[in-house]
Amino acid sequence: MSKNEVILRFEEVSFNYGHNHPILIEADFSGRRGSKITLMGQNGAGKSTIFQLITSAIQPEEGNVHIANGLTIATARQVIPRDQMNLTVREFFEKYFSRKVYDIDPRIDEVLEVVNLKGHEKLHDRIIKSFSGGQQARLLLASAIIQNPDLLLLDEPTNNLDKAGIEHLTKFLIDYKKTVIVISHDADFLNAFSDGVLYLDVFTRKVEQYAGNYFDVVKEISARVEKENRKNAQLAKEIQENKDKANFFAQKGGQMRLVAKRMRDKAEELEEEKMDVRREDKTIRSFIIPSQPEIVGNILHISSFSIIKNHKPVKRKTEVVLKKNQHLLITGPNGIGKTTLLELLASPEGKGAEIAEGVRVGYYRQDFSTLNFEDTVRESLFAVMDKKVEETMRATAAGFLITSEMISAKIHQLSEGQKGLVAFARLVLQKPGLLILDEPTNHINFRHIPVIAEALNKYDGAMILVSHVPEFVKQIRIDEILDLEK
């Protein structure tokens, strides 16, 4: 078992999603034992598809996925299946082993430490559904780690981790002796442990393999894009010169027509030399979320809320009033009840909170449950519009990189990142008076995050934000903080 042994190899693998929608075209790459690899590419490029091909959840249409003999693979699922919600933590972890593990309790303690879920009490007999959404995501992450696999596949593992949680996970990955492939949009996290990058190009549908840490590779890719752009600009200039000369000579007639033809041929040759520039380095366009115009006075009044302390709800009194153009940040550790509080605020019968009459609430949920997964994107966007104008809808969608083929896709066919962009497009079209955002950066490509921060910073309605990403929050004007822990 040498450190350099190749344990995973994609050999000319092609895979289509439905008819006519290629995800991979003859992709080639390999993974060595003990390497720590980042898998990057734009939202919807097919990163999660590569994971499904590695775990044999789906089969390639052409080519082969070679996995070393006896290699164990584990991946953290995105949600806990409904039929496992009533299991205890111990039973939940036991499900991941084919035979009985006698020393499972200390192993559970170890992995809960890694995902920063250790409390003062023993969690082993607690029922899964008593945990918050963020804590359930940590249990899923722990369920992959406890298997101690030869190849660990992690899809957005930092999504529900706070700063301390990310530090714990980073240390674990640095110390992990086996192979890891990670999909994430958290650049600093990736840079801390990556020694290689697989880059899935959303246009060529190929996978490029790079050695080096994450920041080096991103620099290398940017430099390549810039070089390709420069070369193309130079070629475009030459092509135009040749076309202009060709037109000039063609008008002279006679022998000159041959010269003109040569010029045109030369222009065509140069056209073919132009690089296919990586268009996926596109970022969403700057946007504004318009606020409901006719609203005056108090928009929201919070007089009390509940937090979860030792798994029991504890009521707290408070006095928070939000008017137009006021931004409130809600903070507190995972599992204290931030999401629950937002759900209460967004529901018409919210107790302890009062929303002024006639206020439209734009609610961005981290699980996208405000979207109907059976709707097409078009139906989803039209659903929030007063006047259903096709051009307005399409122009807004285009700013969020929602292509015309995506518009007719159903929400459930989109990647998590694309669902997030649809949710933002809906907020723009909805013009809410109160904006409620629960972890709005979770699945979003890091290139889009500054654009989103700028839009939220400028939003002039009332806004409530929950986010565990300090760099993101720093870019947004916050007028008041409600710390649930204090």
VEXPANU-74060 format. One record per residue (C-alpha): x, y, z; residue number from 0; residue in three letters. Coordinates in steps of 0.1 Angstrom, whole numbers. Each point is the difference from the previous one (the first is absolute). Layout:
! residues N
NODE     u     v     w resi resn
NODE     X     Y     Z  NUM  ALA
...
! end
This chain:
! residues 486
NODE     u     v     w resi resn
NODE     0     0     0    0  MET
NODE    22    28   -12    1  SER
NODE   -10    37     6    2  LYS
NODE     1     6   -37    3  ASN
NODE   -23   -28   -10    4  GLU
NODE   -29    11   -22    5  VAL
NODE   -32   -11    18    6  ILE
NODE   -25    18   -23    7  LEU
NODE     1     6   -37    8  ARG
NODE   -25    14   -25    9  PHE
NODE     7   -12   -35   10  GLU
NODE   -18    19   -28   11  GLU
NODE   -32     1    21   12  VAL
NODE   -31    16   -16   13  SER
NODE   -33     5    17   14  PHE
NODE   -32    18   -11   15  ASN
NODE   -27    13    22   16  TYR
NODE   -32    -8   -19   17  GLY
NODE    -1     4   -38   18  HIS
NODE    25    25   -15   19  ASN
NODE    14    13    33   20  HIS
NODE    37   -12     2   21  PRO
NODE    16     3    35   22  ILE
NODE    33   -17    -8   23  LEU
NODE    16    -6   -34   24  ILE
NODE    29   -24     0   25  GLU
NODE    13    11    34   26  ALA
NODE    34   -13    11   27  ASP
NODE    15     5    35   28  PHE
NODE    15   -21    28   29  SER
NODE     3     1    38   30  GLY
NODE    29   -13    20   31  ARG
NODE     0   -16    34   32  ARG
NODE     2    26    28   33  GLY
NODE    -6    30   -23   34  SER
NODE   -23    29    11   35  LYS
NODE   -19    12   -31   36  ILE
NODE   -24    29    -6   37  THR
NODE   -26    -5   -27   38  LEU
NODE   -10    34   -14   39  MET
NODE   -22    13   -28   40  GLY
NODE   -30    23    -5   41  GLN
NODE   -34    -7    16   42  ASN
NODE   -17   -27   -20   43  GLY
NODE    32   -11   -18   44  ALA
NODE    -5   -36    14   45  GLY
NODE    23    -2    30   46  LYS
NODE   -25   -21    20   47  SER
NODE    -4   -22   -31   48  THR
NODE    37    -9     2   49  ILE
NODE    -6   -11    36   50  PHE
NODE   -29   -22   -11   51  GLN
NODE    22   -16   -27   52  LEU
NODE    27    -8    26   53  ILE
NODE   -25   -16    24   54  THR
NODE   -17   -19   -29   55  SER
NODE   -33    16     8   56  ALA
NODE    -1     7   -37   57  ILE
NODE    19   -16   -29   58  GLN
NODE    19    18   -28   59  PRO
NODE   -15    -2   -35   60  GLU
NODE    35    -4   -15   61  GLU
NODE    35    -6    15   62  GLY
NODE     9   -16    33   63  ASN
NODE     3    10    36   64  VAL
NODE    28   -21    15   65  HIS
NODE     0    -4    38   66  ILE
NODE    29   -19    17   67  ALA
NODE    -9   -34    13   68  ASN
NODE   -16    -1    35   69  GLY
NODE     0    38     2   70  LEU
NODE   -26    13    26   71  THR
NODE   -18    32    -9   72  ILE
NODE   -23    21    22   73  ALA
NODE   -19    32    -8   74  THR
NODE   -21    23    21   75  ALA
NODE   -36     2   -13   76  ARG
NODE   -17    35    -1   77  GLN
NODE   -31   -10    20   78  VAL
NODE    -9   -26    26   79  ILE
NODE   -26   -25   -15   80  PRO
NODE   -34     4    16   81  ARG
NODE     0   -36    12   82  ASP
NODE    31     7    21   83  GLN
NODE   -14    30    19   84  MET
NODE   -12   -21    30   85  ASN
NODE    33   -19     5   86  LEU
NODE    23     8    29   87  THR
NODE    34    14    -9   88  VAL
NODE    15   -34     8   89  ARG
NODE   -24   -18   -23   90  GLU
NODE     5    25   -27   91  PHE
NODE    38    -6     0   92  PHE
NODE    -4   -38     3   93  GLU
NODE   -18     1   -33   94  LYS
NODE    32     9   -18   95  TYR
NODE    17   -32     9   96  PHE
NODE    -8   -34   -15   97  SER
NODE     9   -19    32   98  ARG
NODE    -4     8    37   99  LYS
NODE    27    24    14  100  VAL
NODE     6    -6    37  101  TYR
NODE    20    32     8  102  ASP
NODE   -24    23   -19  103  ILE
NODE    -6    25    29  104  ASP
NODE    36    13     2  105  PRO
NODE     1     2   -38  106  ARG
NODE   -32    21     0  107  ILE
NODE    16    23    25  108  ASP
NODE    31     4   -22  109  GLU
NODE   -20     9   -31  110  VAL
NODE   -24    24    18  111  LEU
NODE    31    18    12  112  GLU
NODE    12     3   -36  113  VAL
NODE   -33    16   -11  114  VAL
NODE    -1    21    32  115  ASN
NODE   -32   -15    14  116  LEU
NODE    12   -12    34  117  LYS
NODE   -22    13    28  118  GLY
NODE     2    -3    37  119  HIS
NODE   -23   -30    -1  120  GLU
NODE     2   -33   -18  121  LYS
NODE   -18     3   -33  122  LEU
NODE     0   -38    -8  123  HIS
NODE   -36    -5    11  124  ASP
NODE   -15    32   -14  125  ARG
NODE   -25    -4   -29  126  ILE
NODE    12    14   -34  127  ILE
NODE   -30    22    -6  128  LYS
NODE     6    19    33  129  SER
NODE    31    16   -17  130  PHE
NODE    -2    33   -20  131  SER
NODE     5    -1   -38  132  GLY
NODE    36    13     4  133  GLY
NODE     7   -27    26  134  GLN
NODE   -15   -27   -22  135  GLN
NODE    24    10   -28  136  ALA
NODE    29    -5    25  137  ARG
NODE   -13   -34     8  138  LEU
NODE     0    -9   -37  139  LEU
NODE    36    13    -3  140  LEU
NODE     9   -21    31  141  ALA
NODE   -16   -31   -16  142  SER
NODE    24     1   -29  143  ALA
NODE    31     6    23  144  ILE
NODE    -9   -28    25  145  ILE
NODE     4   -25   -28  146  GLN
NODE    37     9    -3  147  ASN
NODE    -1    -7   -38  148  PRO
NODE    30    -2   -24  149  ASP
NODE   -18    27   -21  150  LEU
NODE   -21    27    17  151  LEU
NODE   -23    21   -22  152  LEU
NODE   -13    32    15  153  LEU
NODE   -25    22   -17  154  ASP
NODE    -2    35    15  155  GLU
NODE    10   -12    35  156  PRO
NODE     3    35    15  157  THR
NODE   -35    10    -8  158  ASN
NODE   -14    -4    35  159  ASN
NODE    32     5    20  160  LEU
NODE     8    31    20  161  ASP
NODE    36    13     2  162  LYS
NODE    10   -25    27  163  ALA
NODE   -16   -28   -19  164  GLY
NODE    20     9   -32  165  ILE
NODE    32     1    21  166  GLU
NODE    -7   -35    14  167  HIS
NODE    -8   -15   -34  168  LEU
NODE    31    17   -16  169  THR
NODE    23   -15    26  170  LYS
NODE   -16   -34    -5  171  PHE
NODE     6     1   -38  172  LEU
NODE    36    11     4  173  ILE
NODE     7   -29    23  174  ASP
NODE   -21   -26   -20  175  TYR
NODE    24   -25   -14  176  LYS
NODE   -23   -12   -29  177  LYS
NODE   -14    16   -31  178  THR
NODE   -25    29     0  179  VAL
NODE   -19    17   -28  180  ILE
NODE   -19    31    10  181  VAL
NODE   -25    23   -17  182  ILE
NODE    -3    33    17  183  SER
NODE    -3    38    -6  184  HIS
NODE    20     9    30  185  ASP
NODE    34    11   -14  186  ALA
NODE    19     3    33  187  ASP
NODE   -12   -34    12  188  PHE
NODE    10   -17   -33  189  LEU
NODE    34    17     0  190  ASN
NODE     8   -14    34  191  ALA
NODE     3   -36   -11  192  PHE
NODE    -2    -3   -38  193  SER
NODE    30   -14   -19  194  ASP
NODE   -18    -3   -33  195  GLY
NODE   -30    13   -19  196  VAL
NODE   -23   -16   -25  197  LEU
NODE   -17    28   -21  198  TYR
NODE   -32    -9   -18  199  LEU
NODE    -4    23   -29  200  ASP
NODE   -38     6    -5  201  VAL
NODE     4     7   -38  202  PHE
NODE    26   -26   -12  203  THR
NODE   -14   -25    25  204  ARG
NODE    35   -12     6  205  LYS
NODE    19    -3    33  206  VAL
NODE    34    17     3  207  GLU
NODE    24   -12    27  208  GLN
NODE    23    24    18  209  TYR
NODE    26    -5    28  210  ALA
NODE     4    25    27  211  GLY
NODE   -21    16    27  212  ASN
NODE   -33    17    -8  213  TYR
NODE    11    36    -2  214  PHE
NODE    29    -9   -23  215  ASP
NODE   -23   -18   -23  216  VAL
NODE   -26    27    -1  217  VAL
NODE    28    25    -9  218  LYS
NODE    13   -24   -27  219  GLU
NODE   -35    -3   -15  220  ILE
NODE    -6    38     1  221  SER
NODE    34     6   -17  222  ALA
NODE   -10   -25   -27  223  ARG
NODE   -33    17    -6  224  VAL
NODE    17    33    -2  225  GLU
NODE    26   -13   -25  226  LYS
NODE   -28   -16   -21  227  GLU
NODE   -20    33     1  228  ASN
NODE    31    20   -11  229  ARG
NODE     8   -25   -28  230  LYS
NODE   -36     2   -12  231  ASN
NODE     0    38     1  232  ALA
NODE    31     0   -22  233  GLN
NODE   -15   -25   -24  234  LEU
NODE   -33    19    -2  235  ALA
NODE    20    31   -10  236  LYS
NODE    19   -19   -28  237  GLU
NODE   -33   -16   -12  238  ILE
NODE   -16    34    -3  239  GLN
NODE    31    14   -19  240  GLU
NODE    -2   -29   -24  241  ASN
NODE   -37     4    -6  242  LYS
NODE     4    37    -6  243  ASP
NODE    28    -6   -25  244  LYS
NODE   -20   -27   -17  245  ALA
NODE   -29    24    -5  246  ASN
NODE    23    27   -13  247  PHE
NODE    16   -24   -26  248  PHE
NODE   -33   -16   -10  249  ALA
NODE   -13    33   -11  250  GLN
NODE    30     5   -23  251  LYS
NODE   -11   -30   -20  252  GLY
NODE    21   -21   -24  253  GLY
NODE    32   -16    14  254  GLN
NODE    -6    17    33  255  MET
NODE   -30   -23     6  256  ARG
NODE    25   -29     6  257  LEU
NODE    19    21    25  258  VAL
NODE   -33     8    17  259  ALA
NODE    -9   -38     2  260  LYS
NODE    35    -7    15  261  ARG
NODE    -7    27    26  262  MET
NODE   -34   -16     9  263  ARG
NODE    15   -34     3  264  ASP
NODE    27    14    23  265  LYS
NODE   -28    16    21  266  ALA
NODE   -18   -34     2  267  GLU
NODE    32   -18    11  268  GLU
NODE     6    26    27  269  LEU
NODE   -37    -5    12  270  GLU
NODE     8   -37     6  271  GLU
NODE    30     8    20  272  GLU
NODE   -21    20    25  273  LYS
NODE    -1   -17    34  274  MET
NODE   -32   -12    15  275  ASP
NODE     4    24    29  276  VAL
NODE   -13   -14    33  277  ARG
NODE   -33    17     1  278  ARG
NODE    -8   -15    33  279  GLU
NODE    21    24    18  280  ASP
NODE   -31    22    -4  281  LYS
NODE   -14    15    31  282  THR
NODE   -36     9     5  283  ILE
NODE    -8    36    -9  284  ARG
NODE    -3    27    26  285  SER
NODE   -36     2    11  286  PHE
NODE   -24    19    23  287  ILE
NODE   -28   -15    20  288  ILE
NODE   -27    27    -2  289  PRO
NODE   -20     4    32  290  SER
NODE   -37     3     2  291  GLN
NODE    -6    37    -7  292  PRO
NODE   -31    10    19  293  GLU
NODE    10   -11    35  294  ILE
NODE     5    25    29  295  VAL
NODE     4    -3    38  296  GLY
NODE     9   -32    19  297  ASN
NODE     4   -31   -22  298  ILE
NODE     8   -26    26  299  LEU
NODE    -2    -1    38  300  HIS
NODE    16   -30    20  301  ILE
NODE   -10    -1    36  302  SER
NODE    11   -35     9  303  SER
NODE    17   -31   -14  304  PHE
NODE     9   -35    11  305  SER
NODE    35   -15     1  306  ILE
NODE     9   -36     5  307  ILE
NODE    20    -6    32  308  LYS
NODE     8   -36    10  309  ASN
NODE   -25   -11   -27  310  HIS
NODE   -29    19    16  311  LYS
NODE   -15    32   -13  312  PRO
NODE     6    30    23  313  VAL
NODE   -19    32    -5  314  LYS
NODE    18    33    -2  315  ARG
NODE   -14    36    -1  316  LYS
NODE    14    26   -23  317  THR
NODE   -10    32   -16  318  GLU
NODE    10     3   -37  319  VAL
NODE   -17    23   -24  320  VAL
NODE     9     1   -37  321  LEU
NODE    -9    29   -23  322  LYS
NODE     8     5   -37  323  LYS
NODE    37    -1    -8  324  ASN
NODE    10   -17    33  325  GLN
NODE    21   -32     0  326  HIS
NODE     0   -25    29  327  LEU
NODE    26   -28     4  328  LEU
NODE   -10   -30    22  329  ILE
NODE    29   -18    15  330  THR
NODE     5   -30    23  331  GLY
NODE    16   -35    -2  332  PRO
NODE   -14   -29   -20  333  ASN
NODE   -31   -16    14  334  GLY
NODE   -10    30    21  335  ILE
NODE   -31     6   -22  336  GLY
NODE     9    26   -26  337  LYS
NODE   -17   -17   -29  338  THR
NODE   -31    -8    22  339  THR
NODE    -2    37     9  340  LEU
NODE     1    10   -37  341  LEU
NODE   -27   -25    -8  342  GLU
NODE   -22    15    27  343  LEU
NODE     6    35   -13  344  LEU
NODE    -8   -10   -35  345  ALA
NODE   -32   -19     9  346  SER
NODE   -32    21     1  347  PRO
NODE    -9   -13    35  348  GLU
NODE    35     7    14  349  GLY
NODE    -2     2    38  350  LYS
NODE    21    27    17  351  GLY
NODE     4    19   -32  352  ALA
NODE   -23    22   -20  353  GLU
NODE     4    10   -36  354  ILE
NODE   -19    31   -11  355  ALA
NODE   -30    -6   -23  356  GLU
NODE     5    -3   -37  357  GLY
NODE    38    -5     3  358  VAL
NODE    14   -25   -26  359  ARG
NODE    25   -23    15  360  VAL
NODE    29   -13   -21  361  GLY
NODE    14   -31    17  362  TYR
NODE    32   -16   -11  363  TYR
NODE     2   -34    18  364  ARG
NODE    33   -20     0  365  GLN
NODE   -19   -32   -10  366  ASP
NODE   -19    18   -28  367  PHE
NODE   -33   -13    14  368  SER
NODE   -17    32   -11  369  THR
NODE     4   -12   -36  370  LEU
NODE   -24   -26   -14  371  ASN
NODE    24   -27   -14  372  PHE
NODE   -26   -11   -26  373  GLU
NODE    -3    35   -15  374  ASP
NODE    20     9   -30  375  THR
NODE    24    30     5  376  VAL
NODE   -24    21   -21  377  ARG
NODE   -30    -9    22  378  GLU
NODE    21     6    31  379  SER
NODE    10    35   -11  380  LEU
NODE   -35     9   -13  381  PHE
NODE   -15   -10    33  382  ALA
NODE    15    30    18  383  VAL
NODE    -8    26   -27  384  MET
NODE   -29    24     1  385  ASP
NODE     0     5   -37  386  LYS
NODE    12   -31   -18  387  LYS
NODE    22    16   -28  388  VAL
NODE    21   -26   -18  389  GLU
NODE    28    25    -9  390  GLU
NODE     3    13    35  391  THR
NODE     2   -35    14  392  MET
NODE    26   -12   -26  393  ARG
NODE    22    32     3  394  ALA
NODE     1    -5    38  395  THR
NODE     7   -38    -4  396  ALA
NODE    29     7   -24  397  ALA
NODE    17    22    26  398  GLY
NODE     1   -30    22  399  PHE
NODE    15   -22   -27  400  LEU
NODE   -33   -18    -5  401  ILE
NODE     1   -11   -36  402  THR
NODE   -30    -5   -23  403  SER
NODE     4   -37     3  404  GLU
NODE     0     2    38  405  MET
NODE   -33    20    -1  406  ILE
NODE   -19   -30   -11  407  SER
NODE    17   -24    24  408  ALA
NODE   -17   -10    33  409  LYS
NODE    14    13    32  410  ILE
NODE     9   -35    12  411  HIS
NODE    23    -5   -31  412  GLN
NODE    22    30    10  413  LEU
NODE    32    -2    21  414  SER
NODE    -2    15    35  415  GLU
NODE    19    31   -13  416  GLY
NODE   -24     5   -28  417  GLN
NODE   -30    -3    24  418  LYS
NODE    17    28    20  419  GLY
NODE     3    23   -31  420  LEU
NODE   -37    -7    -8  421  VAL
NODE    -9    10    36  422  ALA
NODE    19    33    -4  423  PHE
NODE   -17     7   -33  424  ALA
NODE   -34    -6    17  425  ARG
NODE     9    26    27  426  LEU
NODE     8    26   -27  427  VAL
NODE   -33    -6   -18  428  LEU
NODE   -20    -2    32  429  GLN
NODE    10    35    14  430  LYS
NODE    -4   -10    36  431  PRO
NODE    -6    25    29  432  GLY
NODE    17   -24    25  433  LEU
NODE    30   -22   -11  434  LEU
NODE     8   -30    21  435  ILE
NODE    32   -19    -9  436  LEU
NODE    12   -33    16  437  ASP
NODE    36    -8   -10  438  GLU
NODE    -2    15   -35  439  PRO
NODE    35    -9   -10  440  THR
NODE    -2   -38     7  441  ASN
NODE     0   -14   -35  442  HIS
NODE    11    31   -19  443  ILE
NODE    31     1   -22  444  ASN
NODE    26    22    18  445  PHE
NODE     2    23   -30  446  ARG
NODE   -36    11     5  447  HIS
NODE     2     7    37  448  ILE
NODE    14    36    -2  449  PRO
NODE   -28     9   -25  450  VAL
NODE   -27   -14    23  451  ILE
NODE    16    18    30  452  ALA
NODE    -2    33   -19  453  GLU
NODE   -37    -5    -8  454  ALA
NODE    -9    -8    36  455  LEU
NODE    21    30    12  456  ASN
NODE   -20    23   -22  457  LYS
NODE   -34   -15     7  458  TYR
NODE   -22    27    14  459  ASP
NODE   -29   -20    15  460  GLY
NODE     2   -17    34  461  ALA
NODE    24   -30     1  462  MET
NODE     8   -28    23  463  ILE
NODE    32   -21    -7  464  LEU
NODE    14   -32    15  465  VAL
NODE    35    -9   -13  466  SER
NODE    30   -18    14  467  HIS
NODE    24    15   -26  468  VAL
NODE    16    31    17  469  PRO
NODE    17    12   -33  470  GLU
NODE   -35     2   -16  471  PHE
NODE   -17    17    29  472  VAL
NODE    29    26     1  473  LYS
NODE   -11    12   -34  474  GLN
NODE   -36     7    10  475  ILE
NODE   -13    29    20  476  ARG
NODE   -13   -13    33  477  ILE
NODE   -20    24    23  478  ASP
NODE    -9   -23    28  479  GLU
NODE    11   -34    14  480  ILE
NODE   -22   -25    18  481  LEU
NODE    23   -25    18  482  ASP
NODE   -22   -29    10  483  LEU
NODE    27   -13    24  484  GLU
NODE     1    31    22  485  LYS
! end
